[in-house]
Amino acid sequence: MVERVEAEKLSKQTATKVWSVREFCRRQHLCEEEERRLTRLFGGFATSSELLHNAKRAPRWRY
């Protein structure tokens, strides 16, 4: 089924969240070295998807 959508009724809100690399690292408990690496890679800001896929974390093993 096809439904007509008026352009004026569409939301102009973006679906992609852009994070400050510093804020992302603070929330994810990443070390300063990893924060520097991500900053060199992306600059000051990046999308949440880019940060999540490129952050290196030490494994948290359960014994």
All heavy atoms as TSV, in Angstrom:
chain	resi	resn	atom	element	x	y	z
A	1	MET	N	N	0.840	-1.167	0.000
A	1	MET	CA	C	0.000	0.000	0.000
A	1	MET	C	C	0.892	1.239	0.000
A	1	MET	O	O	1.893	1.301	0.696
A	1	MET	CB	C	-0.896	-0.003	1.230
A	1	MET	CG	C	-1.862	1.129	1.238
A	1	MET	SD	S	-3.144	0.843	2.450
A	1	MET	CE	C	-2.730	2.090	3.619
A	2	VAL	N	N	0.539	2.227	-0.758
A	2	VAL	CA	C	1.292	3.467	-0.883
A	2	VAL	C	C	0.544	4.571	-0.145
A	2	VAL	O	O	-0.672	4.695	-0.270
A	2	VAL	CB	C	1.477	3.842	-2.370
A	2	VAL	CG1	C	2.209	5.150	-2.495
A	2	VAL	CG2	C	2.208	2.730	-3.098
A	3	GLU	N	N	1.292	5.349	0.596
A	3	GLU	CA	C	0.680	6.449	1.343
A	3	GLU	C	C	1.372	7.757	0.966
A	3	GLU	O	O	2.604	7.819	0.923
A	3	GLU	CB	C	0.834	6.203	2.845
A	3	GLU	CG	C	0.198	7.263	3.701
A	3	GLU	CD	C	0.379	6.958	5.175
A	3	GLU	OE1	O	0.670	5.808	5.511
A	3	GLU	OE2	O	0.233	7.889	5.973
A	4	ARG	N	N	0.608	8.768	0.684
A	4	ARG	CA	C	1.173	10.070	0.315
A	4	ARG	C	C	1.569	10.820	1.584
A	4	ARG	O	O	0.810	10.902	2.540
A	4	ARG	CB	C	0.162	10.877	-0.469
A	4	ARG	CG	C	0.699	12.219	-0.906
A	4	ARG	CD	C	-0.287	12.914	-1.829
A	4	ARG	NE	N	0.106	14.256	-2.122
A	4	ARG	CZ	C	1.003	14.606	-3.040
A	4	ARG	NH1	N	1.594	13.655	-3.748
A	4	ARG	NH2	N	1.306	15.861	-3.253
A	5	VAL	N	N	2.781	11.394	1.558
A	5	VAL	CA	C	3.291	12.149	2.697
A	5	VAL	C	C	3.606	13.564	2.225
A	5	VAL	O	O	4.326	13.752	1.246
A	5	VAL	CB	C	4.570	11.479	3.278
A	5	VAL	CG1	C	5.130	12.301	4.415
A	5	VAL	CG2	C	4.270	10.064	3.705
A	6	GLU	N	N	3.076	14.533	2.915
A	6	GLU	CA	C	3.331	15.934	2.590
A	6	GLU	C	C	4.707	16.337	3.123
A	6	GLU	O	O	5.067	15.983	4.250
A	6	GLU	CB	C	2.260	16.834	3.192
A	6	GLU	CG	C	0.871	16.576	2.663
A	6	GLU	CD	C	0.746	16.847	1.174
A	6	GLU	OE1	O	1.428	17.743	0.658
A	6	GLU	OE2	O	-0.049	16.134	0.530
A	7	ALA	N	N	5.464	17.068	2.333
A	7	ALA	CA	C	6.811	17.472	2.713
A	7	ALA	C	C	6.819	18.337	3.968
A	7	ALA	O	O	7.745	18.262	4.780
A	7	ALA	CB	C	7.476	18.208	1.562
A	8	GLU	N	N	5.795	19.151	4.167
A	8	GLU	CA	C	5.738	20.043	5.327
A	8	GLU	C	C	5.557	19.275	6.634
A	8	GLU	O	O	5.892	19.759	7.701
A	8	GLU	CB	C	4.600	21.052	5.177
A	8	GLU	CG	C	4.758	22.017	4.012
A	8	GLU	CD	C	4.297	21.389	2.690
A	8	GLU	OE1	O	3.390	20.543	2.700
A	8	GLU	OE2	O	4.885	21.750	1.664
A	9	LYS	N	N	5.005	18.072	6.550
A	9	LYS	CA	C	4.731	17.293	7.757
A	9	LYS	C	C	5.910	16.416	8.178
A	9	LYS	O	O	5.862	15.791	9.225
A	9	LYS	CB	C	3.504	16.416	7.537
A	9	LYS	CG	C	2.231	17.227	7.395
A	9	LYS	CD	C	1.042	16.341	7.232
A	9	LYS	CE	C	-0.226	17.154	7.062
A	9	LYS	NZ	N	-1.389	16.301	6.867
A	10	LEU	N	N	6.956	16.348	7.377
A	10	LEU	CA	C	8.112	15.523	7.713
A	10	LEU	C	C	8.935	16.178	8.808
A	10	LEU	O	O	9.072	17.401	8.868
A	10	LEU	CB	C	8.991	15.308	6.480
A	10	LEU	CG	C	8.385	14.481	5.364
A	10	LEU	CD1	C	9.333	14.447	4.173
A	10	LEU	CD2	C	8.085	13.081	5.834
A	11	SER	N	N	9.502	15.370	9.644
A	11	SER	CA	C	10.352	15.878	10.716
A	11	SER	C	C	11.721	16.238	10.159
A	11	SER	O	O	12.290	15.515	9.360
A	11	SER	CB	C	10.506	14.804	11.797
A	11	SER	OG	O	11.457	15.195	12.733
A	12	LYS	N	N	12.246	17.346	10.582
A	12	LYS	CA	C	13.565	17.773	10.132
A	12	LYS	C	C	14.643	17.399	11.140
A	12	LYS	O	O	15.791	17.793	11.026
A	12	LYS	CB	C	13.572	19.268	9.885
A	12	LYS	CG	C	12.562	19.682	8.840
A	12	LYS	CD	C	12.880	21.001	8.256
A	12	LYS	CE	C	11.752	21.516	7.415
A	12	LYS	NZ	N	11.628	21.082	6.122
A	13	GLN	N	N	14.275	16.633	12.129
A	13	GLN	CA	C	15.199	16.204	13.161
A	13	GLN	C	C	16.104	15.097	12.613
A	13	GLN	O	O	15.646	14.190	11.920
A	13	GLN	CB	C	14.424	15.662	14.358
A	13	GLN	CG	C	15.281	15.303	15.523
A	13	GLN	CD	C	14.432	14.813	16.689
A	13	GLN	OE1	O	13.281	14.461	16.518
A	13	GLN	NE2	N	15.012	14.796	17.855
A	14	THR	N	N	17.395	15.191	12.902
A	14	THR	CA	C	18.334	14.189	12.406
A	14	THR	C	C	18.274	12.932	13.261
A	14	THR	O	O	18.003	12.998	14.466
A	14	THR	CB	C	19.772	14.728	12.412
A	14	THR	OG1	O	20.120	15.065	13.745
A	14	THR	CG2	C	19.921	15.941	11.516
A	15	ALA	N	N	18.544	11.808	12.648
A	15	ALA	CA	C	18.519	10.539	13.359
A	15	ALA	C	C	19.894	10.162	13.899
A	15	ALA	O	O	20.000	9.274	14.721
A	15	ALA	CB	C	18.018	9.440	12.429
A	16	THR	N	N	20.937	10.841	13.453
A	16	THR	CA	C	22.296	10.506	13.847
A	16	THR	C	C	22.749	11.387	14.994
A	16	THR	O	O	22.684	12.603	14.900
A	16	THR	CB	C	23.264	10.686	12.663
A	16	THR	OG1	O	22.782	9.906	11.578
A	16	THR	CG2	C	24.657	10.241	13.021
A	17	LYS	N	N	23.205	10.765	16.069
A	17	LYS	CA	C	23.696	11.507	17.232
A	17	LYS	C	C	25.173	11.797	17.034
A	17	LYS	O	O	25.947	10.907	16.733
A	17	LYS	CB	C	23.478	10.663	18.489
A	17	LYS	CG	C	24.115	11.199	19.730
A	17	LYS	CD	C	23.201	12.138	20.455
A	17	LYS	CE	C	23.778	12.436	21.824
A	17	LYS	NZ	N	23.954	13.823	22.069
A	18	VAL	N	N	25.560	13.055	17.182
A	18	VAL	CA	C	26.964	13.451	17.083
A	18	VAL	C	C	27.464	13.724	18.492
A	18	VAL	O	O	26.855	14.473	19.245
A	18	VAL	CB	C	27.128	14.711	16.196
A	18	VAL	CG1	C	28.574	15.160	16.177
A	18	VAL	CG2	C	26.653	14.404	14.790
A	19	TRP	N	N	28.580	13.075	18.854
A	19	TRP	CA	C	29.138	13.170	20.196
A	19	TRP	C	C	30.443	13.945	20.189
A	19	TRP	O	O	31.195	13.906	19.223
A	19	TRP	CB	C	29.480	11.774	20.717
A	19	TRP	CG	C	28.314	10.982	21.174
A	19	TRP	CD1	C	27.507	10.210	20.402
A	19	TRP	CD2	C	27.838	10.860	22.507
A	19	TRP	NE1	N	26.554	9.612	21.178
A	19	TRP	CE2	C	26.742	9.991	22.482
A	19	TRP	CE3	C	28.245	11.395	23.720
A	19	TRP	CZ2	C	26.038	9.657	23.617
A	19	TRP	CZ3	C	27.549	11.054	24.857
A	19	TRP	CH2	C	26.449	10.192	24.799
A	20	SER	N	N	30.722	14.576	21.288
A	20	SER	CA	C	32.060	15.078	21.550
A	20	SER	C	C	32.905	13.847	21.891
A	20	SER	O	O	32.475	12.985	22.669
A	20	SER	CB	C	32.029	16.033	22.747
A	20	SER	OG	O	33.300	16.175	23.304
A	21	VAL	N	N	34.091	13.739	21.309
A	21	VAL	CA	C	34.940	12.571	21.575
A	21	VAL	C	C	35.286	12.514	23.064
A	21	VAL	O	O	35.265	11.445	23.668
A	21	VAL	CB	C	36.218	12.616	20.701
A	21	VAL	CG1	C	37.181	11.520	21.085
A	21	VAL	CG2	C	35.847	12.503	19.234
A	22	ARG	N	N	35.547	13.648	23.662
A	22	ARG	CA	C	35.890	13.695	25.093
A	22	ARG	C	C	34.740	13.183	25.953
A	22	ARG	O	O	34.937	12.380	26.863
A	22	ARG	CB	C	36.262	15.109	25.494
A	22	ARG	CG	C	36.515	15.256	26.984
A	22	ARG	CD	C	37.149	16.552	27.287
A	22	ARG	NE	N	38.508	16.442	26.753
A	22	ARG	CZ	C	39.423	17.373	26.858
A	22	ARG	NH1	N	39.147	18.494	27.445
A	22	ARG	NH2	N	40.616	17.204	26.364
A	23	GLU	N	N	33.517	13.637	25.661
A	23	GLU	CA	C	32.337	13.204	26.420
A	23	GLU	C	C	32.088	11.708	26.240
A	23	GLU	O	O	31.770	11.000	27.192
A	23	GLU	CB	C	31.118	14.010	25.975
A	23	GLU	CG	C	29.828	13.642	26.663
A	23	GLU	CD	C	29.812	14.007	28.136
A	23	GLU	OE1	O	30.649	14.821	28.568
A	23	GLU	OE2	O	28.960	13.455	28.851
A	24	PHE	N	N	32.225	11.222	25.027
A	24	PHE	CA	C	32.044	9.795	24.756
A	24	PHE	C	C	33.032	8.961	25.569
A	24	PHE	O	O	32.652	7.969	26.198
A	24	PHE	CB	C	32.230	9.512	23.266
A	24	PHE	CG	C	32.185	8.061	22.918
A	24	PHE	CD1	C	30.979	7.399	22.774
A	24	PHE	CD2	C	33.360	7.333	22.738
A	24	PHE	CE1	C	30.938	6.049	22.456
A	24	PHE	CE2	C	33.331	5.998	22.423
A	24	PHE	CZ	C	32.110	5.346	22.288
A	25	CYS	N	N	34.299	9.358	25.575
A	25	CYS	CA	C	35.325	8.618	26.309
A	25	CYS	C	C	35.062	8.643	27.811
A	25	CYS	O	O	35.281	7.653	28.502
A	25	CYS	CB	C	36.712	9.172	25.998
A	25	CYS	SG	S	37.218	8.848	24.302
A	26	ARG	N	N	34.587	9.778	28.309
A	26	ARG	CA	C	34.270	9.878	29.733
A	26	ARG	C	C	33.125	8.931	30.091
A	26	ARG	O	O	33.199	8.196	31.067
A	26	ARG	CB	C	33.897	11.310	30.092
A	26	ARG	CG	C	33.673	11.528	31.585
A	26	ARG	CD	C	33.272	12.958	31.891
A	26	ARG	NE	N	31.960	13.291	31.370
A	26	ARG	CZ	C	30.805	12.930	31.942
A	26	ARG	NH1	N	30.808	12.212	33.029
A	26	ARG	NH2	N	29.663	13.290	31.411
A	27	ARG	N	N	32.081	8.908	29.272
A	27	ARG	CA	C	30.929	8.043	29.555
A	27	ARG	C	C	31.251	6.556	29.405
A	27	ARG	O	O	30.661	5.722	30.082
A	27	ARG	CB	C	29.767	8.399	28.638
A	27	ARG	CG	C	29.109	9.699	29.005
A	27	ARG	CD	C	27.964	9.978	28.052
A	27	ARG	NE	N	27.314	11.210	28.402
A	27	ARG	CZ	C	25.998	11.319	28.569
A	27	ARG	NH1	N	25.231	10.277	28.391
A	27	ARG	NH2	N	25.479	12.475	28.889
A	28	GLN	N	N	32.163	6.224	28.506
A	28	GLN	CA	C	32.511	4.825	28.258
A	28	GLN	C	C	33.694	4.348	29.107
A	28	GLN	O	O	34.137	3.217	28.965
A	28	GLN	CB	C	32.839	4.623	26.777
A	28	GLN	CG	C	31.679	4.878	25.849
A	28	GLN	CD	C	30.568	3.863	26.036
A	28	GLN	OE1	O	30.829	2.678	26.201
A	28	GLN	NE2	N	29.334	4.321	26.011
A	29	HIS	N	N	34.218	5.221	29.960
A	29	HIS	CA	C	35.348	4.906	30.845
A	29	HIS	C	C	36.572	4.449	30.047
A	29	HIS	O	O	37.217	3.460	30.386
A	29	HIS	CB	C	34.965	3.837	31.878
A	29	HIS	CG	C	33.762	4.193	32.682
A	29	HIS	ND1	N	33.789	5.173	33.648
A	29	HIS	CD2	C	32.486	3.747	32.648
A	29	HIS	CE1	C	32.591	5.287	34.190
A	29	HIS	NE2	N	31.767	4.438	33.578
A	30	LEU	N	N	36.873	5.188	28.980
A	30	LEU	CA	C	38.042	4.878	28.163
A	30	LEU	C	C	39.245	5.658	28.691
A	30	LEU	O	O	39.100	6.764	29.223
A	30	LEU	CB	C	37.781	5.238	26.699
A	30	LEU	CG	C	36.640	4.479	26.027
A	30	LEU	CD1	C	36.423	4.995	24.625
A	30	LEU	CD2	C	36.909	2.992	26.010
A	31	CYS	N	N	40.424	5.110	28.519
A	31	CYS	CA	C	41.636	5.743	29.025
A	31	CYS	C	C	42.012	6.958	28.167
A	31	CYS	O	O	41.489	7.165	27.067
A	31	CYS	CB	C	42.788	4.746	29.058
A	31	CYS	SG	S	43.292	4.159	27.431
A	32	GLU	N	N	42.934	7.779	28.680
A	32	GLU	CA	C	43.350	8.990	27.973
A	32	GLU	C	C	44.036	8.669	26.646
A	32	GLU	O	O	43.881	9.406	25.671
A	32	GLU	CB	C	44.289	9.804	28.853
A	32	GLU	CG	C	43.609	10.435	30.044
A	32	GLU	CD	C	44.579	11.219	30.902
A	32	GLU	OE1	O	45.685	11.539	30.431
A	32	GLU	OE2	O	44.216	11.510	32.057
A	33	GLU	N	N	44.772	7.572	26.608
A	33	GLU	CA	C	45.448	7.168	25.369
A	33	GLU	C	C	44.422	6.870	24.268
A	33	GLU	O	O	44.590	7.275	23.117
A	33	GLU	CB	C	46.315	5.943	25.623
A	33	GLU	CG	C	47.082	5.474	24.417
A	33	GLU	CD	C	47.924	4.241	24.735
A	33	GLU	OE1	O	48.347	4.079	25.876
A	33	GLU	OE2	O	48.126	3.448	23.796
A	34	GLU	N	N	43.350	6.189	24.631
A	34	GLU	CA	C	42.300	5.872	23.662
A	34	GLU	C	C	41.574	7.153	23.235
A	34	GLU	O	O	41.219	7.313	22.071
A	34	GLU	CB	C	41.307	4.873	24.256
A	34	GLU	CG	C	40.240	4.422	23.294
A	34	GLU	CD	C	40.763	3.686	22.081
A	34	GLU	OE1	O	41.929	3.277	22.047
A	34	GLU	OE2	O	39.979	3.537	21.127
A	35	GLU	N	N	41.392	8.080	24.164
A	35	GLU	CA	C	40.775	9.358	23.818
A	35	GLU	C	C	41.638	10.121	22.816
A	35	GLU	O	O	41.116	10.673	21.835
A	35	GLU	CB	C	40.582	10.208	25.073
A	35	GLU	CG	C	39.921	11.529	24.799
A	35	GLU	CD	C	39.744	12.373	26.044
A	35	GLU	OE1	O	39.779	11.826	27.156
A	35	GLU	OE2	O	39.568	13.591	25.881
A	36	ARG	N	N	42.956	10.121	23.007
A	36	ARG	CA	C	43.857	10.788	22.067
A	36	ARG	C	C	43.795	10.137	20.688
A	36	ARG	O	O	43.778	10.804	19.663
A	36	ARG	CB	C	45.295	10.751	22.593
A	36	ARG	CG	C	45.586	11.814	23.621
A	36	ARG	CD	C	47.066	11.940	23.882
A	36	ARG	NE	N	47.693	10.700	24.328
A	36	ARG	CZ	C	47.797	10.318	25.602
A	36	ARG	NH1	N	47.330	11.085	26.560
A	36	ARG	NH2	N	48.375	9.181	25.907
A	37	ARG	N	N	43.741	8.798	20.665
A	37	ARG	CA	C	43.679	8.074	19.393
A	37	ARG	C	C	42.402	8.420	18.637
A	37	ARG	O	O	42.430	8.703	17.427
A	37	ARG	CB	C	43.751	6.562	19.643
A	37	ARG	CG	C	43.883	5.749	18.362
A	37	ARG	CD	C	43.880	4.265	18.646
A	37	ARG	NE	N	42.546	3.769	18.953
A	37	ARG	CZ	C	41.614	3.517	18.024
A	37	ARG	NH1	N	41.859	3.726	16.755
A	37	ARG	NH2	N	40.432	3.068	18.374
A	38	LEU	N	N	41.266	8.431	19.333
A	38	LEU	CA	C	39.999	8.755	18.684
A	38	LEU	C	C	39.949	10.214	18.230
A	38	LEU	O	O	39.408	10.527	17.175
A	38	LEU	CB	C	38.830	8.458	19.629
A	38	LEU	CG	C	38.557	6.979	19.892
A	38	LEU	CD1	C	37.533	6.821	21.000
A	38	LEU	CD2	C	38.116	6.262	18.636
A	39	THR	N	N	40.567	11.099	19.008
A	39	THR	CA	C	40.617	12.505	18.627
A	39	THR	C	C	41.464	12.697	17.378
A	39	THR	O	O	41.113	13.470	16.484
A	39	THR	CB	C	41.158	13.363	19.785
A	39	THR	OG1	O	40.319	13.162	20.928
A	39	THR	CG2	C	41.161	14.835	19.426
A	40	ARG	N	N	42.594	11.989	17.288
A	40	ARG	CA	C	43.418	12.068	16.081
A	40	ARG	C	C	42.665	11.513	14.876
A	40	ARG	O	O	42.786	12.014	13.764
A	40	ARG	CB	C	44.722	11.288	16.256
A	40	ARG	CG	C	45.803	12.118	16.908
A	40	ARG	CD	C	47.127	11.405	16.902
A	40	ARG	NE	N	47.241	10.693	18.179
A	40	ARG	CZ	C	47.500	9.396	18.320
A	40	ARG	NH1	N	47.740	8.646	17.281
A	40	ARG	NH2	N	47.558	8.847	19.504
A	41	LEU	N	N	41.872	10.481	15.100
A	41	LEU	CA	C	41.143	9.827	14.020
A	41	LEU	C	C	39.976	10.692	13.511
A	41	LEU	O	O	39.793	10.836	12.302
A	41	LEU	CB	C	40.619	8.472	14.508
A	41	LEU	CG	C	39.960	7.546	13.514
A	41	LEU	CD1	C	40.945	7.162	12.414
A	41	LEU	CD2	C	39.463	6.302	14.217
A	42	PHE	N	N	39.198	11.282	14.424
A	42	PHE	CA	C	37.969	11.978	14.038
A	42	PHE	C	C	37.983	13.479	14.271
A	42	PHE	O	O	37.101	14.174	13.780
A	42	PHE	CB	C	36.778	11.408	14.816
A	42	PHE	CG	C	36.507	9.970	14.520
A	42	PHE	CD1	C	36.634	9.015	15.509
A	42	PHE	CD2	C	36.134	9.562	13.261
A	42	PHE	CE1	C	36.384	7.680	15.249
A	42	PHE	CE2	C	35.882	8.231	12.986
A	42	PHE	CZ	C	36.011	7.291	13.988
A	43	GLY	N	N	38.885	13.988	15.057
A	43	GLY	CA	C	38.807	15.393	15.453
A	43	GLY	C	C	38.016	15.484	16.745
A	43	GLY	O	O	37.947	14.528	17.516
A	44	GLY	N	N	37.375	16.612	16.987
A	44	GLY	CA	C	36.659	16.826	18.244
A	44	GLY	C	C	35.305	16.151	18.333
A	44	GLY	O	O	34.825	15.859	19.421
A	45	PHE	N	N	34.681	15.879	17.178
A	45	PHE	CA	C	33.327	15.321	17.176
A	45	PHE	C	C	33.214	14.195	16.159
A	45	PHE	O	O	33.892	14.203	15.138
A	45	PHE	CB	C	32.308	16.417	16.825
A	45	PHE	CG	C	32.260	17.512	17.839
A	45	PHE	CD1	C	33.068	18.621	17.713
A	45	PHE	CD2	C	31.410	17.429	18.926
A	45	PHE	CE1	C	33.040	19.635	18.649
A	45	PHE	CE2	C	31.374	18.431	19.870
A	45	PHE	CZ	C	32.193	19.540	19.732
A	46	ALA	N	N	32.338	13.230	16.458
A	46	ALA	CA	C	32.090	12.111	15.552
A	46	ALA	C	C	30.705	11.552	15.847
A	46	ALA	O	O	30.136	11.793	16.916
A	46	ALA	CB	C	33.142	11.025	15.722
A	47	THR	N	N	30.181	10.778	14.909
A	47	THR	CA	C	28.876	10.158	15.143
A	47	THR	C	C	29.028	9.025	16.150
A	47	THR	O	O	30.103	8.459	16.329
A	47	THR	CB	C	28.274	9.595	13.840
A	47	THR	OG1	O	29.098	8.538	13.369
A	47	THR	CG2	C	28.128	10.680	12.784
A	48	SER	N	N	27.928	8.695	16.795
A	48	SER	CA	C	27.966	7.635	17.796
A	48	SER	C	C	28.368	6.307	17.164
A	48	SER	O	O	29.100	5.526	17.760
A	48	SER	CB	C	26.610	7.508	18.487
A	48	SER	OG	O	25.593	7.291	17.537
A	49	SER	N	N	27.934	6.064	15.945
A	49	SER	CA	C	28.282	4.829	15.257
A	49	SER	C	C	29.787	4.736	15.008
A	49	SER	O	O	30.402	3.700	15.248
A	49	SER	CB	C	27.530	4.748	13.927
A	49	SER	OG	O	27.925	3.612	13.203
A	50	GLU	N	N	30.399	5.826	14.547
A	50	GLU	CA	C	31.846	5.829	14.305
A	50	GLU	C	C	32.615	5.571	15.592
A	50	GLU	O	O	33.561	4.785	15.604
A	50	GLU	CB	C	32.273	7.181	13.732
A	50	GLU	CG	C	31.812	7.433	12.334
A	50	GLU	CD	C	32.100	8.842	11.874
A	50	GLU	OE1	O	32.089	9.776	12.703
A	50	GLU	OE2	O	32.328	9.008	10.660
A	51	LEU	N	N	32.201	6.222	16.662
A	51	LEU	CA	C	32.910	6.056	17.932
A	51	LEU	C	C	32.757	4.646	18.483
A	51	LEU	O	O	33.726	4.031	18.917
A	51	LEU	CB	C	32.413	7.087	18.944
A	51	LEU	CG	C	32.816	8.520	18.640
A	51	LEU	CD1	C	32.038	9.491	19.508
A	51	LEU	CD2	C	34.303	8.709	18.810
A	52	LEU	N	N	31.551	4.117	18.450
A	52	LEU	CA	C	31.322	2.775	18.986
A	52	LEU	C	C	32.080	1.709	18.200
A	52	LEU	O	O	32.589	0.752	18.772
A	52	LEU	CB	C	29.827	2.448	18.987
A	52	LEU	CG	C	29.009	3.172	20.048
A	52	LEU	CD1	C	27.531	2.963	19.782
A	52	LEU	CD2	C	29.386	2.680	21.433
A	53	HIS	N	N	32.178	1.874	16.884
A	53	HIS	CA	C	32.850	0.866	16.069
A	53	HIS	C	C	34.369	0.985	16.088
A	53	HIS	O	O	35.068	0.044	15.713
A	53	HIS	CB	C	32.339	0.941	14.626
A	53	HIS	CG	C	30.971	0.371	14.481
A	53	HIS	ND1	N	29.837	1.148	14.551
A	53	HIS	CD2	C	30.538	-0.890	14.294
A	53	HIS	CE1	C	28.779	0.388	14.409
A	53	HIS	NE2	N	29.178	-0.861	14.247
A	54	ASN	N	N	34.897	2.130	16.506
A	54	ASN	CA	C	36.342	2.321	16.488
A	54	ASN	C	C	36.984	2.358	17.863
A	54	ASN	O	O	38.210	2.395	17.965
A	54	ASN	CB	C	36.684	3.616	15.738
A	54	ASN	CG	C	36.491	3.434	14.260
A	54	ASN	OD1	O	37.274	2.785	13.603
A	54	ASN	ND2	N	35.413	3.998	13.733
A	55	ALA	N	N	36.207	2.343	18.921
A	55	ALA	CA	C	36.766	2.367	20.274
A	55	ALA	C	C	37.322	0.985	20.624
A	55	ALA	O	O	36.665	-0.033	20.395
A	55	ALA	CB	C	35.701	2.772	21.282
A	56	LYS	N	N	38.528	0.979	21.145
A	56	LYS	CA	C	39.133	-0.272	21.595
A	56	LYS	C	C	39.002	-0.335	23.100
A	56	LYS	O	O	39.394	0.568	23.819
A	56	LYS	CB	C	40.610	-0.320	21.203
A	56	LYS	CG	C	40.821	-0.386	19.717
A	56	LYS	CD	C	42.291	-0.441	19.398
A	56	LYS	CE	C	42.514	-0.454	17.902
A	56	LYS	NZ	N	43.925	-0.344	17.564
A	57	ARG	N	N	38.440	-1.421	23.572
A	57	ARG	CA	C	38.255	-1.613	25.008
A	57	ARG	C	C	38.939	-2.893	25.441
A	57	ARG	O	O	38.931	-3.887	24.717
A	57	ARG	CB	C	36.774	-1.709	25.346
A	57	ARG	CG	C	35.994	-0.465	25.088
A	57	ARG	CD	C	34.520	-0.700	25.398
A	57	ARG	NE	N	33.690	0.361	24.872
A	57	ARG	CZ	C	33.231	0.418	23.639
A	57	ARG	NH1	N	33.517	-0.537	22.793
A	57	ARG	NH2	N	32.492	1.423	23.238
A	58	ALA	N	N	39.467	-2.853	26.642
A	58	ALA	CA	C	40.042	-4.072	27.212
A	58	ALA	C	C	38.893	-5.010	27.569
A	58	ALA	O	O	37.845	-4.557	28.050
A	58	ALA	CB	C	40.855	-3.735	28.449
A	59	PRO	N	N	39.033	-6.294	27.332
A	59	PRO	CA	C	37.953	-7.215	27.666
A	59	PRO	C	C	37.728	-7.274	29.183
A	59	PRO	O	O	38.657	-7.173	29.960
A	59	PRO	CB	C	38.429	-8.563	27.134
A	59	PRO	CG	C	39.882	-8.423	26.956
A	59	PRO	CD	C	40.175	-6.980	26.748
A	60	ARG	N	N	36.478	-7.391	29.564
A	60	ARG	CA	C	36.135	-7.511	30.986
A	60	ARG	C	C	35.741	-8.964	31.224
A	60	ARG	O	O	34.608	-9.367	31.001
A	60	ARG	CB	C	35.003	-6.574	31.347
A	60	ARG	CG	C	35.400	-5.134	31.121
A	60	ARG	CD	C	34.419	-4.137	31.661
A	60	ARG	NE	N	33.028	-4.474	31.491
A	60	ARG	CZ	C	32.037	-3.667	31.762
A	60	ARG	NH1	N	32.273	-2.472	32.192
A	60	ARG	NH2	N	30.789	-4.043	31.585
A	61	TRP	N	N	36.701	-9.741	31.662
A	61	TRP	CA	C	36.492	-11.169	31.857
A	61	TRP	C	C	35.834	-11.438	33.208
A	61	TRP	O	O	36.092	-10.785	34.186
A	61	TRP	CB	C	37.814	-11.910	31.814
A	61	TRP	CG	C	38.528	-11.728	30.521
A	61	TRP	CD1	C	39.577	-10.895	30.276
A	61	TRP	CD2	C	38.241	-12.359	29.285
A	61	TRP	NE1	N	39.970	-10.970	28.973
A	61	TRP	CE2	C	39.157	-11.869	28.339
A	61	TRP	CE3	C	37.283	-13.278	28.868
A	61	TRP	CZ2	C	39.151	-12.287	27.010
A	61	TRP	CZ3	C	37.280	-13.685	27.549
A	61	TRP	CH2	C	38.207	-13.187	26.648
A	62	ARG	N	N	34.999	-12.430	33.228
A	62	ARG	CA	C	34.379	-12.878	34.482
A	62	ARG	C	C	34.988	-14.221	34.822
A	62	ARG	O	O	35.073	-15.110	33.997
A	62	ARG	CB	C	32.879	-13.049	34.331
A	62	ARG	CG	C	32.175	-11.778	34.053
A	62	ARG	CD	C	30.700	-12.026	34.047
A	62	ARG	NE	N	30.003	-10.928	33.410
A	62	ARG	CZ	C	28.706	-10.871	33.308
A	62	ARG	NH1	N	27.954	-11.837	33.775
A	62	ARG	NH2	N	28.144	-9.862	32.732
A	63	TYR	N	N	35.351	-14.360	36.068
A	63	TYR	CA	C	35.913	-15.645	36.517
A	63	TYR	C	C	35.027	-16.279	37.532
A	63	TYR	O	O	34.298	-15.709	38.216
A	63	TYR	CB	C	37.301	-15.425	37.123
A	63	TYR	CG	C	38.298	-14.983	36.106
A	63	TYR	CD1	C	38.707	-13.667	36.006
A	63	TYR	CD2	C	38.843	-15.901	35.217
A	63	TYR	CE1	C	39.625	-13.257	35.073
A	63	TYR	CE2	C	39.772	-15.492	34.277
A	63	TYR	CZ	C	40.154	-14.182	34.214
A	63	TYR	OH	O	41.077	-13.787	33.286
